[in-house]
Amino acid sequence: MWPRDAPPPRDPINMTPHTPSPSAVADASVLRLRDTGFEHATKLLARYDLQLDIVADSAPIPGSYWGEPEAGVIASTVHARADTPVHSLLHEACHLIVLPPEKRAGIHTDATDSVEEEDAVCYLQILLADALPGVGRTRVMTDMDAWGYSFRLGSTRAWFEHDADEARQWLAQRDLLPTVAA
C-alpha cells in the first residue's frame, strides 16, 4: 500500500498522478451519479460481491482517497454521493474487483498494490462503463481526460486503444475481463 499522505506513484511512462484541479472538480460536464441514478451501479457492483453505500449529499464520503466528491472504498463497500463522478465510482470499484475477496476485508481508502494493478483498474473501469446505461466507455474516457488522468499517448482513448496491452494481459491472467458488458 502507498502512504496515506501521498498519492500513489504512477508509471512515469504510462501515467502521471491523477490530481483533480479545482476547475475539474467544478466541471459540470463530467457525468455524476445523480445523472445516471444508483440502481444500475448497485447491480453492477453486486455482480462482484460489492456493496454501494449511498452517502447523503453533504456528508463526508468514507474511504475517499482523493477527497470529496470522489468515491471511497472500505472492505467490500464503495461509498459515493450523488455528486460523485461515475468514472470515480467505477475506478474505486475496480480496485476492489481486482482483489481476491479475502484481501478486500483489509482495504480502507487505498487499494493499490502496484503500477500494473493501477493500469489494470483503469482498463477495467473503461470496460465496465459499458454495463451502465447512458454511460459507456466513450463517455468514461472523455470524463477521465477532463478529470485529469494523464497517459503518455495524450488521452485515455489513445492509451486504451494503443498502449494498454499489459493492463489487458494482467486482467486476462486473473480471469477478470468481463465476457458480457451488460
Residue pairs with C-beta under 8 A, 6 or more apart in sequence:
1 110
1 112
1 113
2 8
2 9
2 110
2 112
4 109
4 110
7 17
7 18
7 19
8 110
8 112
8 118
9 17
9 115
10 16
10 17
10 18
10 115
10 118
11 115
11 118
11 119
13 152
14 115
14 119
14 151
14 152
14 159
14 163
15 115
15 118
15 119
15 122
15 149
15 150
15 151
15 152
16 150
18 66
18 147
18 148
18 149
18 150
19 66
19 148
20 66
20 70
20 147
20 148
21 148
24 30
24 146
24 147
24 148
25 69
27 146
27 147
29 143
29 146
30 85
30 87
30 143
30 146
30 147
31 85
31 86
31 87
31 135
31 139
31 140
31 143
32 69
32 82
32 83
32 84
32 85
32 86
33 41
33 80
33 81
33 82
33 83
33 84
33 85
33 86
33 89
34 82
34 83
35 86
35 134
36 86
36 132
36 133
36 134
36 135
38 52
38 54
40 131
40 132
40 133
41 52
41 80
41 86
41 89
41 132
42 52
44 93
44 128
44 131
44 132
45 51
45 52
45 78
45 93
48 93
48 96
48 97
49 76
49 101
50 76
50 77
50 78
50 93
50 96
50 97
51 76
51 77
51 78
52 77
52 78
52 80
52 89
53 62
53 77
53 78
53 79
53 80
54 80
54 81
54 82
55 61
55 62
55 79
55 80
55 81
56 81
57 81
57 82
57 83
59 81
60 68
61 68
61 69
61 70
61 71
61 72
61 79
61 80
61 81
61 84
62 72
62 74
62 79
63 72
63 73
63 74
63 77
63 79
63 108
63 109
64 70
64 71
64 72
64 79
64 109
65 72
65 73
65 92
65 109
65 110
66 88
68 81
69 81
69 83
69 84
69 85
69 88
70 84
70 85
70 88
70 92
71 78
71 79
71 80
71 84
71 88
71 89
71 91
71 92
71 93
72 78
72 79
72 80
72 92
72 109
73 79
73 92
73 93
73 95
73 96
73 107
73 108
73 109
73 111
74 107
74 108
74 109
75 104
75 105
75 106
75 107
75 108
76 96
76 101
76 104
76 105
78 89
78 92
78 93
78 96
80 88
80 89
85 143
85 147
86 129
86 132
86 135
86 139
86 140
86 143
87 125
87 129
87 140
87 143
87 144
87 147
88 147
90 125
90 128
90 129
90 132
90 140
91 121
91 122
91 125
92 111
93 125
93 128
94 120
94 121
94 122
94 124
94 125
94 128
95 107
95 111
95 112
95 117
95 121
96 104
96 107
96 111
97 124
97 176
98 117
98 120
98 121
98 124
98 171
98 174
98 176
99 107
99 111
112 118
112 121
116 166
116 167
116 170
117 170
119 164
119 166
119 167
119 170
120 167
120 170
120 171
120 176
122 144
122 149
122 156
122 159
122 164
122 167
123 160
123 164
123 167
123 168
123 171
124 171
124 176
124 177
124 178
125 140
126 137
126 140
126 141
126 144
126 156
126 160
127 137
127 177
127 178
127 181
128 178
128 181
129 135
129 136
129 137
129 139
129 140
130 136
130 137
130 181
130 182
131 178
131 181
131 182
137 160
138 157
141 155
141 156
141 157
141 160
142 156
144 156
145 155
145 156
145 157
149 156
151 158
151 159
151 163
152 159
152 163
153 159
153 162
153 163
168 177
171 177
